[in-house]
């Protein structure tokens, strides 16, 4: 019945204060033009037949009634979404990692993954940090930006970084004591290739700026007299 | 031993406490033993305790409580800005401000430049030492 593009209608009766309109019922009748609609329809307001209610499927009485009242869980309308990204962190920002194996390393930010973690790369050739996920809380964003337009990061997501599930071997007692775990820590070749392609475009952009390469290769540390709350990053 | 910088009308002072910290203001009148009426081109004329002011060497030629236009003209005539920026005190403040606003990357570049300069100086020193030895 209603056309698709109907704008939400603003009330023709402005509020004097909350709960009290400016115009009375009879004035509003006149304003809405109900008299005109009635006149057009021959003295009565047009109405349509009530749509017959769709026949509901016959409900059988349940077989089982629980003895005590079953509690219903409270309504939860929250949606999971990735952590809000600080305004200072945009693709191409140089970040300083504050904790973990690579603490102090200056690193280039690529994108935020759906889990909320930040995808980051050294580049590997410059400072040894591979494509890696890092939490926003353990990072200082500097105001230095690198041009990241030549890099394609579409294919990286959280699953790429997940642990590989090993197929469990059937029981074989003799195999328990052999050194089976030789191949555990080798990086698959396709991950190495991914690192190379991402870094190739990045390194070209980095070398265009003087000193940026050695900057990314150096670690950050607090020296005497540096007050972090007064430093501008 | 005797005082060289006096509180007088037209004395330029640096604000060292409060909302206008770091600004150069002109003393346009003295209110009482502790307070002065100060004015600057970019602020509303108001009172300030002398304890919040540090006197500078610069003085301009104005009458008691000039209007803003006259004040600005007098400051231009005396060239307060360039006198301040060329004085050693003014230069120090400018350097301090610059250092405080340095980026992490800028600090890295400064470090590289310092190392380079020290290397060059050391080379020259070594050469001079060799000559005299």
Interface residues (C-beta under 8 A of the other chain):
Chain A: X94 X96 X106 X142 X143 X144 X211 X212 X214 X215 X218 X220 X230 X231 X232 X233
Chain B: X100 X101 X102 X103 X104 X105 X108 X109 X112
